[in-house]
Amino acid sequence: MLTSASTTSTTSLAVSLPEPFDFGLSTERFRAFGADLANLWHDGGVHRIFDGTEMRIEEGPGGVLITPGDSTLAGDVRHYLGAPFDLDRFYAFADTEPVLARIVPELRGFRPPLSPDPYETLVSAITAQQISLHAAFAVRNRFIQAFGSRVGVAYAFPTRERVAPAKPEELLALGFSRRKAEYAIGIAGSDLDLDGLAALPDDEVKAALTALPGIGEWTADWFLARHLARPDAWPAGDLGLRKAVLHFYGEEDTRAAGDRFAGHRNLAAHYVLTGHRVLGE
């Protein structure tokens, strides 16, 4: 919902988010692991390229202010900031679960941001395989600078068309391992309709993705969680989630631990992960 009838201009436009919404918590991920050139935290706001336009997103009354005030991109911004998540339903469930009942009130209004681009989601996950997120962000930024396009202070993430003809050696020079370079290039040149996956049920999405070289269950689960916002996505193989589950529940079997969150696994994963990182409990 827009709170102004403005069209594209250099002025700002107020865009509402479903209540509750906490801008600081919802954008914390863009600051936690270093700069992210495709989701750049700059001077108190996030800069992201939407449809070739650099959009500055900052806190505003009832949601955010976007500059330029392009009403045609307001829906994209709302989706990006986690509008599809049903927090009221999740919070009602969290009240019945002892650990979440303690964590959730401290993180009220946290809406996990969603990656708008499917190829970006997969490459971001690939770069994070088996290394720290700080190191992954550094590699990813070099990739963005080499193959993306700068618009203002932020960069548009590289397109499949730009990456498909690349040689593995070009990505090796950016810090990719040979296998990861081959995966990123192979996915870019594959025949799979990544946008079309949104129309499929979870199991079919995972089957289609894991048929690609370099895409395992962990990456497919994060695709479901952070791109498609599927309610029951649970990336059990994620090291950060495993640590958070062990910390809060004392359990090493992260997959089994997810059974207690049936129907709410995606938001539970994000709240447990963020609670472990932000609250320091």
Secondary structure as the mmCIF struct_conf table of DSSP 4:
data_model
#
loop_
_struct_conf.conf_type_id
_struct_conf.id
_struct_conf.beg_label_comp_id
_struct_conf.beg_label_asym_id
_struct_conf.beg_label_seq_id
_struct_conf.end_label_comp_id
_struct_conf.end_label_asym_id
_struct_conf.end_label_seq_id
STRN STRN1 LEU A 2 LEU A 2
BEND BEND1 THR A 3 SER A 4
BEND BEND2 THR A 8 THR A 11
STRN STRN2 LEU A 13 SER A 16
HELX_LH_PP_P HELX_LH_PP_P1 PRO A 18 PRO A 18
BEND BEND3 GLU A 19 PRO A 20
HELX_RH_AL_P HELX_RH_AL_P1 PHE A 23 SER A 26
TURN_TY1_P TURN_TY1_P1 THR A 27 GLU A 28
HELX_RH_AL_P HELX_RH_AL_P2 ARG A 29 ALA A 32
TURN_TY1_P TURN_TY1_P2 PHE A 33 PHE A 33
BEND BEND4 GLY A 34 GLY A 34
TURN_TY1_P TURN_TY1_P3 LEU A 37 ALA A 38
BEND BEND5 ASN A 39 ASN A 39
STRN STRN3 LEU A 40 HIS A 42
TURN_TY1_P TURN_TY1_P4 ASP A 43 GLY A 44
STRN STRN4 GLY A 45 PHE A 50
TURN_TY1_P TURN_TY1_P5 ASP A 51 GLY A 52
STRN STRN5 THR A 53 GLY A 60
TURN_TY1_P TURN_TY1_P6 PRO A 61 GLY A 62
STRN STRN6 GLY A 63 THR A 67
BEND BEND6 PRO A 68 PRO A 68
HELX_RH_3T_P HELX_RH_3T_P1 SER A 71 LEU A 73
HELX_RH_AL_P HELX_RH_AL_P3 ALA A 74 TYR A 80
TURN_TY1_P TURN_TY1_P7 LEU A 81 PRO A 84
BEND BEND7 PHE A 85 PHE A 85
HELX_RH_AL_P HELX_RH_AL_P4 LEU A 87 ALA A 94
TURN_TY1_P TURN_TY1_P8 ASP A 95 THR A 96
BEND BEND8 GLU A 97 GLU A 97
HELX_RH_AL_P HELX_RH_AL_P5 PRO A 98 ILE A 103
HELX_RH_3T_P HELX_RH_3T_P2 VAL A 104 LEU A 107
TURN_TY1_P TURN_TY1_P9 ARG A 108 GLY A 109
BEND BEND9 PRO A 116 PRO A 116
HELX_RH_AL_P HELX_RH_AL_P6 PRO A 118 THR A 127
TURN_TY1_P TURN_TY1_P10 ALA A 128 GLN A 130
BEND BEND10 ILE A 131 ILE A 131
HELX_RH_AL_P HELX_RH_AL_P7 LEU A 133 PHE A 147
BEND BEND11 GLY A 148 GLY A 148
STRN STRN7 SER A 149 VAL A 151
TURN_TY1_P TURN_TY1_P11 GLY A 152 VAL A 153
STRN STRN8 ALA A 154 ALA A 156
HELX_LH_PP_P HELX_LH_PP_P2 PHE A 157 THR A 159
HELX_RH_AL_P HELX_RH_AL_P8 ARG A 160 VAL A 163
TURN_TY1_P TURN_TY1_P12 ALA A 164 PRO A 165
HELX_RH_AL_P HELX_RH_AL_P9 PRO A 168 LEU A 172
TURN_TY1_P TURN_TY1_P13 ALA A 173 GLY A 175
HELX_RH_AL_P HELX_RH_AL_P10 ARG A 178 ALA A 188
TURN_TY1_P TURN_TY1_P14 GLY A 189 GLY A 189
BEND BEND12 SER A 190 SER A 190
TURN_TY1_P TURN_TY1_P15 LEU A 194 LEU A 194
HELX_RH_3T_P HELX_RH_3T_P3 ASP A 195 ALA A 199
BEND BEND13 LEU A 200 LEU A 200
HELX_RH_AL_P HELX_RH_AL_P11 ASP A 202 THR A 210
TURN_TY1_P TURN_TY1_P16 ALA A 211 ALA A 211
BEND BEND14 LEU A 212 LEU A 212
TURN_TY1_P TURN_TY1_P17 PRO A 213 GLY A 214
HELX_RH_AL_P HELX_RH_AL_P12 GLU A 217 ARG A 226
TURN_TY1_P TURN_TY1_P18 HIS A 227 HIS A 227
BEND BEND15 LEU A 228 LEU A 228
TURN_TY1_P TURN_TY1_P19 PRO A 231 ASP A 232
TURN_TY1_P TURN_TY1_P20 ALA A 236 GLY A 237
HELX_RH_AL_P HELX_RH_AL_P13 LEU A 239 TYR A 249
BEND BEND16 GLU A 252 GLU A 252
HELX_RH_AL_P HELX_RH_AL_P14 THR A 254 ALA A 257
HELX_RH_3T_P HELX_RH_3T_P4 GLY A 258 PHE A 261
TURN_TY1_P TURN_TY1_P21 ALA A 262 GLY A 263
HELX_RH_AL_P HELX_RH_AL_P15 ARG A 265 THR A 274
HELX_RH_PI_P HELX_RH_PI_P1 GLY A 275 LEU A 279
#
